[in-house]
Amino acid sequence: MKQLHLHLLSDSTGETLDMVANACLSQFDNVASVRHLWPMVRSEGHLGRVLDDIEQKPGLVLYTLVNPVIRRELEQACRRRGINAVSVLDPVIDALSAVTGEATQGRPGRQHVLDAAYFARVDAIQFTIAHDDGLQSENWEEADIILAGVSRSSKTPTSIYLANRGYKVANIPLVRESPPPKRLFELKHPMVIGLTTSSDRLIQIRRNRLLALNQAPETDYVDTEAVNAELVFARRMFADQGWPVIDVTRRSIEETALAIVKLVTERHEAAGE
């Protein structure tokens, strides 16, 4: 396993760099990265302190800096030390500028401006947290998406991921012994989507959950016959209601969320919205 010191320099929060690093490193199985995040680098003095650490722990430098003086100083310092430095947004920004004929604004942290979309996303996150696990059913009509599924079918993490994309999401556990409230079947605005999975995968996840809670791992919660009956109950409900279904067995949270967004987008397009 190769170890890499990865220095992430930003004149803002560094969130963009972190996402880029995650996406790229996922392609390398034999690389272990040690990350050094340097946010809000907006002065030469601050940059000097960062460069001292980079020199002690050389590796790869990824940066998003719009101040030309600080950029130039960083690039020159890295060249003198023989360290690779990459401005991760430059190729995309240059392409956008060439296609649109517009010049960039060159303002630090511009991607994090507190605009209406930002506040809508915050509102979506708050709504989603408040409507986790079947809570506040009286407000479900306000949701954009309703996720339904048996326990441990990835409803909550998928809901949170979608909320970060600006969708108001409520999620509802389906329990054979306790059917969901009638209003679930009367909703007009939200798109209700069923999540399902294989019984083997579900039993494994549930068993790990019980062990993490120091609870007995031999209950109906992980009994093969009981779990299969739960899944049949949920799938029958999905079919009876005509809800779209996503099998999350071999999907990551991100993949499931993208499939849901695709369904919602197609619904809006069909409605001419």
Secondary structure, 3 states (H helix, E strand, C coil): CEEEEEEEEECCCCHHHHHHHHHHHCCCCCEEEEEEEECCCCCHHHHHHHHHHHHHCCCEEEEECCCHHHHHHHHHHHHHHCCEEEECCHHHHHHHHHHHCCCCCCCCCHHHCCCHHHHHHHHHHHHHHHCHHHCCHHHHHHCCEEEEECCCCCHHHHHHHHHCCCCCEEEEECECCECCCHHHHHCCCCEEEEEECCHHHHHHHHHHHHHHCCCCCCCHHHCHHHHHHHHHHHHHHHHHHCCCEEECCCCCHHHHHHHHHHHHHHHHHHCCC
